[in-house]
Amino acid sequence: MITREGYKVQSSDQWKVVVARDVEEVEAIRPIWEQMQHDEPRPAPDADIDRYLSVVESMKETARPYVMVLYYDGNPRAMVMGRVEMRRVTCRVGYATILKPSLRCLSIIYGGILGQPSGQTSAKLLQELTNILKQGDIDVVFFKQLRLDSPLYHLTRTTPNLLCRCYSPVVKPHWQTRLPDSMEAFYKDKSGSRKRYLRRYTAALEKAGSGPVEMVCYRSEDKLDHVISIASEISAKTYKHALNVGFRDDYLTRSLLTKTAKQGRLRAYVLYAGGKPCAFEFGIEYRNVFFPEHIGYDPLLRSCSPGTVLFIKVVEDLIENSNVRVFDYGFGAAAYKERFGTNSWPEASVYIFAPRLYPVIINILQSSVGSLNAGLQYFMQKIGSAGWIKRQWRNLLQAKNPDSKCGVGR
């Protein structure tokens, strides 16, 4: 058959689809998974098989694995890694949630499309996923942060039924910094004023903390209780905590941190001022890339920019004491990412809804709210008040917590 975009899908006798639906079946395809992951030009830690299985184990009461391997003429061409779970499709304007209905979802994890599928292979993958939606067990397929230049992203936006496709994906940049061999080289392309600001922030932080500024990198499993306690104390009083997206001391978080520490990949940084923790950044070192996963800082020290001070010290540690060559900032835009980033690409999360009444209604509601949100953001940017409104909204969310003394971000 020929898709609407001209990609040819071969007949079923040339294609073979194998689906792993439990841990034993996933283990059976481990060699194929590990080889495909090794061949990825931009591997993501979430797509590592051991990390995937750790997440599945932690969520075994609420989710089950779903891994699809696509073969062509007997050779594996692509792999899709996901989980079948109940997922809330959040409809939000700014930081305000309008509604969040639950649907039975096949969630494709970030980096969970292996094999660098061409247009033809992507068309076959999408055809198989669409067939799953037609069978009635799954209400929606969710792709987390697809690259906009990928054939699969283009197909998800153009191929599904008009009532089932996603109409309001939020496009966000994904920033990275390529780390040089020395801090001298890192500072080489930074302006003199920026370097003076960094020194000024450190001096101000020492004064505000009544003592020296020090950073400690914790990597061993026996230090996890200590660093989790610090992160929880800071994060529990932030606007992100009010949105239920901040650092959480739960079974899944502890399980992943423990697994990462056992693998020797954990880097949990804590910044101290006068002996008191004022910022943290936990991340995973994976294939010469550092992926921060949890960050936070004390906003009472916001004028001293503890997040920026910690970031510079983290970069220094990575350059001098690791094999890391890329700092990956993760999802979303931020001023500090643009200041220090050296390359970026656009990404967007995408839904495909099942051709049934309830999922279609949810799609219409989400698309309507998403369009309203995009229109408001465009208007605020045009009048130059988007940043100010976001800051005021965050302050309001923090103020709702009477013990709020902390914040997150840089």
SVG drawing of the C-alpha trace seen along z (x, -y; Angstrom):
<svg xmlns="http://www.w3.org/2000/svg" viewBox="-19 -45 61 60">
<polyline fill="none" stroke="black" stroke-width="0.4" points="0.0,0.0 1.0,-3.7 0.5,-6.1 -0.8,-9.7 2.8,-10.9 4.0,-8.5 5.8,-6.0 5.4,-2.4 4.4,0.2 5.5,3.7 3.2,6.7 2.8,8.6 4.8,11.6 7.9,9.4 7.2,7.8 7.1,9.6 6.1,8.0 7.0,9.4 5.5,8.0 6.9,8.5 4.3,8.1 6.0,9.3 9.5,9.2 10.5,12.7 9.6,11.8 11.5,8.5 14.6,10.4 14.3,12.7 14.9,9.8 17.7,8.2 20.5,8.9 18.6,7.1 17.6,4.2 21.2,3.7 22.6,3.7 20.1,1.2 20.7,-1.0 24.4,-0.8 24.0,-2.0 21.9,-5.0 23.6,-8.3 21.8,-10.0 21.1,-7.3 18.7,-8.1 19.1,-6.5 15.3,-5.9 15.7,-3.5 18.3,-1.5 16.9,2.0 17.9,2.3 16.5,-1.1 13.3,-0.3 12.9,2.9 13.5,1.1 10.7,-1.3 8.4,1.6 9.2,3.4 8.5,0.2 5.2,-0.3 4.1,3.4 0.8,2.7 -0.2,0.0 1.6,0.7 2.9,3.6 5.6,3.7 4.9,3.4 7.8,3.7 7.4,4.1 10.2,5.4 9.7,4.9 11.5,7.3 11.9,7.0 13.0,10.0 14.0,11.6 16.2,8.7 15.2,6.4 14.5,2.9 13.1,1.0 11.9,1.3 9.3,-0.6 9.5,-0.6 6.4,-1.5 4.2,-0.8 0.5,-0.1 -0.9,-2.2 -3.7,-4.5 -2.6,-8.0 -4.1,-11.4 -4.4,-13.6 -3.8,-16.9 -5.5,-20.0 -3.8,-23.0 -3.8,-26.8 -0.5,-28.1 -0.1,-26.4 -3.8,-25.9 -5.2,-22.5 -8.6,-22.7 -9.3,-18.9 -7.3,-15.7 -9.3,-12.7 -7.8,-9.2 -7.3,-6.9 -5.8,-3.5 -2.6,-4.5 0.4,-2.9 3.1,-5.4 6.2,-5.3 9.1,-6.3 11.6,-9.1 14.2,-7.7 12.0,-4.6 12.1,-4.4 15.2,-2.5 16.7,-1.6 16.5,-5.2 13.5,-4.1 13.2,-5.5 9.9,-6.8 8.9,-3.4 9.6,-1.7 8.0,-4.5 4.9,-4.1 4.7,-0.4 5.3,-1.2 2.5,-3.7 0.2,-1.3 0.8,1.4 0.2,-1.1 -3.0,-2.3 -4.2,1.3 -3.7,1.6 -6.0,-1.4 -8.7,0.2 -8.7,3.4 -10.3,1.6 -7.9,2.3 -5.9,-0.9 -7.5,-4.4 -4.5,-6.5 -0.8,-6.1 1.5,-8.7 4.9,-9.6 7.1,-11.5 9.1,-14.2 9.6,-13.2 12.1,-15.1 10.3,-17.3 12.7,-16.2 11.9,-12.5 9.7,-10.7 7.6,-9.3 6.7,-12.7 5.6,-13.9 3.5,-10.8 1.7,-11.1 0.7,-14.6 -0.7,-13.7 -1.7,-10.1 -4.2,-9.3 -7.9,-9.9 -8.8,-13.6 -10.6,-13.0 -7.8,-10.9 -4.7,-12.9 -3.0,-15.5 -3.7,-19.1 -1.9,-21.1 1.6,-19.6 3.8,-21.9 7.1,-22.3 10.1,-22.8 13.8,-23.0 16.1,-20.3 19.5,-21.9 22.9,-20.4 26.4,-21.7 29.4,-20.0 32.1,-20.0 35.7,-20.9 38.8,-19.5 39.3,-22.2 37.5,-25.0 39.7,-27.5 38.3,-26.3 34.8,-26.4 35.2,-30.0 36.9,-31.0 33.7,-31.9 32.1,-33.4 32.0,-37.2 34.1,-38.9 31.0,-40.3 29.4,-36.8 32.5,-35.5 32.5,-38.5 28.8,-37.8 29.6,-34.2 32.4,-35.3 30.0,-37.8 27.3,-35.2 29.7,-33.0 30.9,-35.8 27.4,-36.9 26.4,-33.3 29.3,-33.0 28.2,-36.2 24.5,-35.2 25.4,-31.7 27.9,-33.1 30.5,-30.7 32.4,-29.1 30.6,-27.7 31.3,-24.0 29.9,-21.3 29.9,-17.6 29.3,-14.9 27.6,-11.8 27.8,-8.6 27.4,-5.7 24.2,-3.9 24.9,-4.4 24.5,-8.2 21.1,-8.1 19.1,-8.7 21.1,-11.8 20.8,-13.3 17.1,-12.4 16.4,-14.1 18.1,-17.3 16.2,-17.2 12.9,-16.5 13.3,-19.4 14.0,-21.9 11.5,-20.6 8.5,-20.1 8.0,-23.9 8.2,-24.9 5.7,-25.8 6.6,-22.6 5.5,-20.7 2.2,-22.5 1.9,-21.2 2.9,-17.7 6.0,-17.7 8.8,-18.4 11.2,-15.9 9.3,-13.2 10.6,-10.7 8.7,-7.7 9.3,-4.1 10.0,-4.8 12.5,-7.6 14.4,-5.6 14.4,-2.5 15.9,-4.4 18.4,-6.2 19.5,-3.0 19.8,-1.2 21.8,-4.1 24.2,-4.2 24.7,-0.4 25.7,-0.8 28.2,-3.5 26.3,-6.1 24.9,-8.3 26.1,-11.9 24.2,-13.6 25.5,-17.1 24.7,-19.2 25.8,-22.9 26.5,-24.0 26.8,-27.6 28.1,-28.0 27.6,-24.2 23.9,-24.4 22.5,-22.9 21.2,-25.5 20.9,-23.7 21.0,-20.2 21.3,-18.5 21.0,-14.7 21.7,-13.1 22.8,-10.0 26.1,-9.6 25.3,-7.5 27.4,-6.9 29.6,-10.0 26.6,-12.2 25.3,-13.7 21.5,-13.8 20.3,-15.9 17.0,-14.5 16.3,-16.5 17.3,-20.1 16.4,-22.6 17.6,-25.7 16.6,-27.9 14.9,-31.0 15.7,-33.0 19.1,-33.1 17.8,-33.8 19.7,-37.0 22.9,-35.0 21.8,-32.6 22.8,-29.3 21.5,-27.3 24.0,-28.9 26.8,-28.6 26.0,-24.9 25.8,-24.4 29.3,-25.9 30.7,-23.7 29.0,-20.6 30.5,-21.4 33.9,-21.8 33.6,-18.4 32.4,-16.7 35.3,-18.1 38.0,-17.3 36.7,-14.1 34.7,-12.2 34.6,-11.0 31.4,-13.0 31.6,-15.1 28.0,-16.3 25.7,-18.0 22.1,-17.3 19.6,-19.7 16.5,-17.7 13.1,-19.0 12.0,-22.6 13.3,-26.1 15.1,-28.2 17.3,-31.2 20.3,-29.4 20.1,-26.7 20.3,-29.2 23.2,-31.0 25.3,-27.9 23.9,-25.6 25.9,-24.8 23.3,-23.0 19.6,-22.2 16.7,-20.7 12.9,-21.0 10.8,-18.2 7.1,-17.7 5.0,-15.1 2.2,-13.7 -1.0,-11.7 -2.9,-9.4 -6.4,-8.6 -8.5,-5.5 -11.4,-5.9 -14.1,-5.6 -16.4,-8.2 -14.8,-8.8 -11.2,-9.1 -12.3,-11.4 -14.2,-13.7 -11.0,-13.9 -9.0,-14.7 -11.4,-17.5 -11.3,-19.0 -7.5,-18.7 -7.0,-20.3 -9.3,-23.2 -7.6,-23.9 -4.2,-23.5 -5.1,-26.0 -6.3,-28.5 -3.1,-28.0 -1.0,-28.6 -2.9,-31.7 -2.5,-33.2 1.2,-32.5 1.6,-34.1 -0.3,-37.2 1.8,-37.5 5.0,-37.2 3.9,-39.8 3.2,-42.3 6.4,-41.3 4.8,-40.1 5.1,-36.3 8.1,-36.1 6.6,-38.4 3.3,-36.6 5.0,-33.2 7.1,-34.5 4.0,-36.0 2.1,-32.8 4.9,-30.7 5.1,-33.0 1.4,-32.6 1.7,-28.8 4.5,-29.0 2.5,-31.3 -0.3,-28.8 2.1,-26.6 2.6,-28.5 6.0,-26.9 7.2,-27.8 10.8,-28.9 12.3,-27.2 12.3,-27.0 13.5,-25.1 15.4,-25.8 18.4,-27.9"/>
</svg>
